[in-house]
């Protein structure tokens, strides 16, 4: 299912090699022709932070004595602890709102949704853009051809006050995914399989370009799941070329001015990997690492106490529909709590109007506000000691959901819904109509 298609090297006298997507984007933002491993100062198009990282950003800005360079190119999101679970977080939220009023930057408060989803919906992400977010899953925007990097709060503050930052151009790995996805197998299964095969450090500080007939056949919602999780095998960013589907999505978001960036046919990839997913089974990541993956056949039957469908990875409309189609007319197992959190207010309202949320509630699920919800473990859905959770999130490290004595499995919305019904990890293929 997995094979390496060889390596290319730039050491070819008299031949000018082409450039990868990341080389082109960073070159255009530095005013120089850059190649992998070059270091340059680049102009940044947009920055954002969330309620878990903004305080450090603001502390650094205050310490610098500077002001934000371009307020309209900076957004704050309240998503990690939304609504606030305690006085301390409420103070952070209040500080964010006050700063935004005084400085005129974009502000998305409680209930608006997750930063990474809103960056897509609000037209912040577009092909060729260079985006920095004080959150590791900023790479989600790469499905729209944007170079989107997660950075630390201090780095973000420097960028906000200068409009620039320095970058080392990542080498690029190309992953070609081919084959028709079998019944019950989705983009989440594909990326979990990739991470399991390459390992947690398989693409450290690399740009990963995804292509192939399988990627081309995926919806934009499905593609966002792939690029969202590239950080989970060490990548600096995940990127996809802009095709008609991506163009249609951008048009629906009012994004008109952009220039698609594609890699050259003679560019230099550090590695090319080809994957055939035509025989792939549904996948899960076992505790306590994302690369601890296995086929559903090897995990099925594990009792669970909680199921969670949501997050910036799989809280989009397509994900909710997949889960609802499986759970419709059935009941959540009596020993299981099923939590559902749409990734944004827009998705929440669409799911509400289409009756999707009704299906979950009639089955016994609990609907949470648009936001990160239980994923980060700050308030909603914290498991008890020894409890097992199956989640559509992107991480399953110890303590990720608020309790280091619990166990988290990662899976697709279909597998999560099937498991919630069964009361133990279940093969979704048995529940697909």
C-alpha positions as CSV (number, residue, x, y, z in Angstrom):
1,X,0.0,0.0,0.0
2,X,3.0,2.2,0.6
3,X,6.1,2.8,-1.6
4,X,8.8,5.3,-2.1
5,X,9.2,6.5,-5.7
6,X,12.7,7.6,-5.3
7,X,14.6,10.8,-4.5
8,X,15.6,13.8,-6.7
9,X,18.6,16.0,-6.0
10,X,19.3,19.6,-7.0
11,X,23.0,18.8,-7.7
12,X,22.8,18.9,-11.5
13,X,25.4,21.1,-13.2
14,X,24.0,23.4,-15.9
15,X,20.4,22.5,-15.1
16,X,18.1,25.0,-13.4
17,X,15.7,23.0,-11.3
18,X,12.1,24.0,-10.9
19,X,10.5,24.9,-7.6
20,X,8.1,23.4,-5.1
21,X,4.9,25.2,-3.9
22,X,6.6,26.3,-0.6
23,X,9.7,27.5,-2.4
24,X,7.5,29.6,-4.7
25,X,5.4,31.1,-1.9
26,X,8.3,32.0,0.3
27,X,10.2,33.4,-2.7
28,X,7.3,35.7,-3.6
29,X,7.1,37.0,0.0
30,X,10.9,37.6,0.3
31,X,11.6,39.2,-3.1
32,X,14.3,36.6,-3.6
33,X,14.6,33.3,-5.5
34,X,14.7,30.8,-2.6
35,X,15.3,27.0,-2.5
36,X,15.1,24.5,0.3
37,X,17.3,25.3,3.3
38,X,17.6,28.9,2.3
39,X,16.9,31.5,5.1
40,X,15.1,34.7,4.4
41,X,12.9,37.4,5.9
42,X,9.4,37.3,4.4
43,X,6.3,39.5,4.5
44,X,3.4,37.8,6.1
45,X,-0.2,38.2,4.8
46,X,-2.2,37.3,7.9
47,X,-1.8,36.3,11.6
48,X,-4.1,34.9,14.2
49,X,-4.2,33.6,17.7
50,X,-6.7,31.9,20.0
51,X,-7.6,32.3,23.7
52,X,-5.0,29.7,24.7
53,X,-2.1,31.7,23.2
54,X,-3.2,35.3,22.9
55,X,-2.2,36.4,26.4
56,X,1.4,35.6,25.6
57,X,1.1,37.4,22.3
58,X,-0.2,40.5,24.0
59,X,2.4,40.4,26.7
60,X,5.1,40.3,24.1
61,X,3.6,43.2,22.2
62,X,3.4,45.3,25.4
63,X,7.0,44.4,26.3
64,X,8.2,45.5,22.8
65,X,6.6,48.9,23.2
66,X,5.3,48.7,19.6
67,X,1.9,48.7,18.0
68,X,0.4,46.2,15.6
69,X,1.6,46.8,12.1
70,X,-1.7,46.1,10.2
71,X,-4.6,45.5,12.6
72,X,-7.0,44.2,9.9
73,X,-4.5,41.5,9.1
74,X,-4.7,40.0,12.6
75,X,-7.6,38.0,14.1
76,X,-8.3,36.8,17.6
77,X,-10.5,33.8,18.2
78,X,-12.2,32.5,21.4
79,X,-12.4,28.8,20.7
80,X,-10.4,26.7,23.1
81,X,-12.5,27.5,26.2
82,X,-15.7,28.6,24.7
83,X,-17.7,29.5,26.8
84,X,-15.3,30.2,29.7
85,X,-15.0,27.6,32.4
86,X,-13.5,29.8,35.1
87,X,-12.6,33.3,36.2
88,X,-9.0,33.2,34.9
89,X,-10.2,32.3,31.3
90,X,-12.9,34.9,31.5
91,X,-10.2,37.5,32.3
92,X,-8.3,36.4,29.1
93,X,-11.5,36.7,27.0
94,X,-12.2,40.1,28.4
95,X,-8.6,41.3,27.7
96,X,-8.9,40.0,24.1
97,X,-12.1,41.9,23.5
98,X,-10.8,45.1,25.0
99,X,-7.6,44.9,23.0
100,X,-9.6,44.4,19.8
101,X,-11.8,47.4,20.5
102,X,-8.8,49.6,21.1
103,X,-6.7,48.4,18.2
104,X,-9.2,47.5,15.5
105,X,-8.1,44.0,14.8
106,X,-10.6,41.2,13.9
107,X,-12.3,39.5,16.8
108,X,-14.4,36.3,16.8
109,X,-15.9,35.7,20.2
110,X,-17.7,32.8,22.0
111,X,-19.7,30.6,19.7
112,X,-18.2,31.8,16.5
113,X,-16.2,28.7,16.1
114,X,-12.7,27.3,15.7
115,X,-9.9,29.5,14.4
116,X,-8.9,27.1,11.6
117,X,-12.4,26.7,10.3
118,X,-13.1,30.4,10.4
119,X,-9.9,31.1,8.6
120,X,-11.4,29.1,5.7
121,X,-15.0,30.5,6.0
122,X,-14.0,34.1,6.3
123,X,-11.7,34.2,3.3
124,X,-8.5,34.6,5.4
125,X,-6.9,31.7,3.6
126,X,-6.3,31.8,-0.2
127,X,-3.8,30.3,-2.7
128,X,-0.3,31.7,-2.3
129,X,-0.9,33.4,1.0
130,X,1.6,33.2,3.9
131,X,-0.3,32.8,7.1
132,X,1.0,32.5,10.7
133,X,-1.2,31.2,13.5
134,X,-0.3,30.7,17.2
135,X,-1.7,27.2,17.0
136,X,-0.2,24.1,15.6
137,X,-3.0,23.1,13.3
138,X,-2.8,26.3,11.3
139,X,-1.7,24.0,8.4
140,X,-5.4,23.3,7.7
141,X,-5.4,26.2,5.2
142,X,-2.9,24.4,3.1
143,X,-5.7,22.6,1.3
144,X,-6.4,26.0,-0.3
145,X,-2.8,26.4,-1.5
146,X,-1.8,28.7,1.4
147,X,1.5,28.3,3.3
148,X,0.1,28.2,6.8
149,X,2.5,27.7,9.7
150,X,1.9,27.3,13.4
151,X,4.3,29.4,15.4
152,X,4.9,30.4,19.0
153,X,3.3,33.4,20.6
154,X,6.5,35.5,20.7
155,X,7.1,34.9,17.0
156,X,3.6,35.9,16.2
157,X,4.0,39.1,18.2
158,X,7.2,40.0,16.3
159,X,5.3,39.5,13.0
160,X,2.4,41.6,14.2
161,X,4.6,44.5,15.0
162,X,6.9,44.3,12.0
163,X,4.8,42.6,9.3
164,X,7.6,40.2,8.7
165,X,9.5,37.2,10.1
166,X,12.4,35.0,9.1
167,X,11.9,31.5,7.6
168,X,14.0,28.6,6.7
169,X,12.6,27.1,3.5
170,X,11.5,23.5,4.2
171,X,12.4,20.6,2.0
172,X,9.3,19.0,0.4
173,X,8.0,15.5,0.5
174,X,5.4,14.6,-2.1
175,X,2.7,12.1,-1.2
176,X,0.7,10.7,-4.1
177,X,-2.6,9.0,-2.9
178,X,-4.3,6.8,-5.5
179,X,-7.2,4.3,-5.5
180,X,-10.9,4.5,-4.8
181,X,-11.7,4.7,-1.1
182,X,-13.5,1.5,0.0
183,X,-16.9,1.7,1.8
184,X,-16.6,3.1,5.3
185,X,-13.1,4.6,4.7
186,X,-12.6,8.4,4.7
187,X,-9.9,11.0,4.6
188,X,-9.4,10.6,8.4
189,X,-8.5,7.0,7.8
190,X,-6.1,7.9,5.1
191,X,-4.2,10.5,7.1
192,X,-4.1,8.2,10.2
193,X,-2.6,5.5,7.9
194,X,0.0,7.9,6.6
195,X,1.0,9.0,10.1
196,X,1.2,5.4,11.3
197,X,3.4,4.4,8.4
198,X,5.8,7.4,8.4
199,X,5.9,7.8,12.2
200,X,5.5,10.9,14.3
201,X,8.8,12.4,13.0
202,X,8.4,11.2,9.4
203,X,8.2,14.7,8.0
204,X,9.8,16.9,10.6
205,X,10.2,20.5,9.3
206,X,9.1,19.4,5.8
207,X,6.5,20.8,3.5
208,X,4.2,18.0,2.4
209,X,2.5,18.2,-1.0
210,X,-0.5,15.9,-1.3
211,X,-1.8,14.8,-4.8
212,X,-3.2,11.9,-6.7
213,X,-6.6,10.7,-7.8
214,X,-7.8,10.0,-4.3
215,X,-7.1,13.6,-3.2
216,X,-8.7,14.9,-6.4
217,X,-11.8,12.9,-5.6
218,X,-12.2,14.2,-2.1
219,X,-14.4,17.1,-1.1
220,X,-12.9,20.2,0.4
221,X,-14.1,19.2,3.8
222,X,-12.2,15.9,3.4
223,X,-9.1,17.6,2.2
224,X,-9.0,20.0,5.2
225,X,-8.8,16.9,7.4
226,X,-5.7,15.8,5.6
227,X,-3.8,19.1,5.8
228,X,-5.0,19.7,9.4
229,X,-3.1,16.6,10.6
230,X,0.2,17.1,8.8
231,X,1.7,18.5,12.0
232,X,1.1,15.1,13.6
233,X,4.0,13.6,11.6
234,X,6.2,16.6,12.1
235,X,5.5,18.6,9.0
236,X,5.9,22.4,8.9
237,X,2.9,22.6,6.5
238,X,0.7,20.5,4.2
239,X,-0.2,21.8,0.8
240,X,-2.4,20.9,-2.2
241,X,-2.7,22.4,-5.6
242,X,-5.7,24.5,-6.4
243,X,-8.2,22.7,-8.7
244,X,-11.8,23.4,-9.7
245,X,-13.2,22.2,-6.3
246,X,-10.9,24.5,-4.4
247,X,-11.7,27.4,-6.8
248,X,-15.4,26.7,-6.2
249,X,-14.9,26.8,-2.5
250,X,-13.0,30.1,-2.7
251,X,-15.7,31.6,-4.9
252,X,-18.3,30.6,-2.3
253,X,-16.3,32.5,0.3
254,X,-16.0,35.7,-1.8
255,X,-12.3,35.2,-2.5
256,X,-11.6,36.5,-6.0
257,X,-8.1,37.9,-6.1
258,X,-5.5,35.1,-5.8
259,X,-2.9,33.4,-8.0
260,X,-2.8,29.6,-7.7
261,X,0.7,28.2,-7.0
262,X,1.7,24.8,-8.3
263,X,5.0,23.0,-8.1
264,X,7.1,22.7,-11.3
265,X,7.4,19.4,-13.1
266,X,11.1,19.4,-12.6
267,X,11.2,20.6,-9.0
268,X,13.3,18.9,-6.3
269,X,11.4,16.7,-3.9
270,X,13.4,15.2,-1.0
271,X,11.2,12.1,-1.3
272,X,8.2,11.0,-3.3
273,X,5.8,8.5,-1.6
274,X,3.0,6.7,-3.4
275,X,0.1,5.2,-1.6
276,X,-2.7,2.9,-2.8
277,X,-5.8,3.1,-0.6
278,X,-8.0,0.9,-2.6
279,X,-7.8,-1.8,0.1
280,X,-7.5,0.4,3.2
281,X,-9.6,-0.5,6.2
282,X,-11.0,2.1,8.6
283,X,-8.2,3.2,10.9
284,X,-7.8,4.2,14.5
285,X,-4.9,5.7,16.5
286,X,-4.5,3.9,19.8
287,X,-3.3,5.6,23.0
288,X,-1.1,7.6,23.6
289,X,0.4,8.7,20.3
290,X,-1.1,9.6,16.9
291,X,1.3,7.3,15.0
292,X,0.1,4.3,17.1
293,X,-2.3,3.3,14.4
294,X,-4.1,0.1,13.5
295,X,-6.8,-1.2,11.3
296,X,-10.3,-1.3,12.8
297,X,-10.1,-5.1,12.8
298,X,-7.4,-4.9,15.5
299,X,-9.1,-2.4,17.7
300,X,-12.8,-3.4,17.5
301,X,-14.4,-4.5,20.7
302,X,-12.6,-2.1,23.0
303,X,-15.2,-0.8,25.5
304,X,-15.6,3.0,25.5
305,X,-17.2,5.5,27.9
306,X,-17.3,8.6,25.7
307,X,-17.4,9.5,22.0
308,X,-16.7,12.9,20.6
309,X,-17.5,14.1,17.1
310,X,-16.1,17.6,16.3
311,X,-12.9,19.6,16.4
312,X,-11.0,21.5,13.7
313,X,-10.2,18.1,12.1
314,X,-13.7,16.7,11.7
315,X,-16.3,19.1,12.9
316,X,-17.4,20.2,9.4
317,X,-20.8,19.7,7.7
318,X,-19.7,16.6,5.8
319,X,-18.4,15.0,9.1
320,X,-21.7,15.6,10.9
321,X,-23.7,14.2,8.0
322,X,-21.5,11.0,7.9
323,X,-22.1,10.5,11.6
324,X,-25.8,11.3,11.5
325,X,-26.4,8.8,8.6
326,X,-25.0,6.0,10.8
327,X,-26.7,6.9,14.0
328,X,-30.1,7.9,12.5
329,X,-33.0,5.9,14.1
330,X,-30.6,4.3,16.7
331,X,-29.7,5.1,20.2
332,X,-26.4,5.9,21.9
333,X,-25.3,3.0,24.1
334,X,-26.5,3.5,27.7
335,X,-22.9,3.4,29.0
336,X,-21.6,6.0,26.5
337,X,-21.7,9.8,26.4
338,X,-21.7,11.1,22.8
339,X,-20.7,14.8,22.4
340,X,-21.1,16.6,19.2
341,X,-19.5,20.1,18.5
342,X,-19.8,21.8,15.1
343,X,-16.6,23.6,14.1
344,X,-18.3,26.9,13.5
345,X,-21.6,28.8,14.0
346,X,-22.3,28.6,10.3
347,X,-21.9,24.8,10.4
348,X,-24.1,24.6,13.5
349,X,-26.9,26.6,11.9
350,X,-26.7,24.5,8.7
351,X,-26.8,21.3,10.7
352,X,-29.7,22.7,12.7
353,X,-31.8,23.7,9.7
354,X,-31.2,20.3,7.9
355,X,-32.3,18.3,10.9
356,X,-28.8,16.8,11.5
357,X,-28.6,17.9,15.1
358,X,-32.1,16.5,15.7
359,X,-30.9,13.1,14.6
360,X,-28.0,13.2,17.2
361,X,-30.2,14.5,20.0
362,X,-32.9,12.0,19.4
363,X,-30.2,9.3,19.6
364,X,-29.2,10.6,23.0
365,X,-26.2,12.8,22.1
366,X,-25.3,16.1,23.7
367,X,-24.8,19.1,21.3
368,X,-22.1,21.5,22.4
369,X,-21.5,25.1,21.2
370,X,-19.3,25.7,18.1
371,X,-15.7,25.5,19.3
372,X,-12.9,23.2,20.3
373,X,-15.0,21.6,23.0
374,X,-13.5,18.5,24.8
375,X,-10.5,18.3,22.5
376,X,-8.2,20.4,24.6
377,X,-9.5,19.3,28.0
378,X,-10.1,22.7,29.6
379,X,-13.8,22.3,30.4
380,X,-16.3,20.2,28.4
381,X,-16.2,16.4,28.4
382,X,-13.2,15.7,30.7
383,X,-13.1,11.9,31.1
384,X,-12.8,10.2,34.5
385,X,-9.8,8.1,35.6
386,X,-9.5,5.0,33.5
387,X,-12.2,6.0,31.0
388,X,-11.8,5.4,27.3
389,X,-12.8,8.0,24.7
390,X,-13.0,7.6,20.9
391,X,-12.7,11.0,19.2
392,X,-12.4,12.6,15.8
393,X,-9.8,15.0,17.1
394,X,-6.2,15.2,15.9
395,X,-4.3,14.2,19.1
396,X,-4.5,11.5,21.8
397,X,-1.6,12.3,24.0
398,X,-1.9,11.7,27.8
399,X,-4.0,14.4,29.3
400,X,-5.1,15.8,26.0
401,X,-8.7,15.8,27.0
402,X,-8.0,17.0,30.5
403,X,-7.1,13.7,32.3
404,X,-3.8,11.9,32.0
405,X,-5.4,8.8,33.4
406,X,-7.8,8.3,30.6
407,X,-7.3,6.7,27.2
408,X,-8.0,8.3,23.8
409,X,-8.5,6.6,20.5
410,X,-8.7,8.7,17.3
411,X,-11.0,7.8,14.4
412,X,-13.3,9.0,11.6
413,X,-16.8,10.4,12.3
414,X,-18.2,7.1,10.9
415,X,-16.2,5.0,13.4
416,X,-17.0,7.3,16.3
417,X,-20.7,7.2,15.5
418,X,-20.7,3.4,15.1
419,X,-18.8,3.0,18.4
420,X,-21.2,5.3,20.3
421,X,-24.0,3.0,19.3
422,X,-22.2,-0.2,20.0
423,X,-20.6,0.9,23.3
424,X,-17.2,-0.3,22.1
425,X,-15.0,0.5,19.2
426,X,-16.9,-0.7,16.1
427,X,-16.4,-1.2,12.4
428,X,-18.5,1.5,10.7
429,X,-18.9,-0.6,7.6
430,X,-21.5,-2.6,9.4
431,X,-23.7,0.5,9.9
432,X,-23.5,2.2,6.5
433,X,-26.8,2.0,4.7
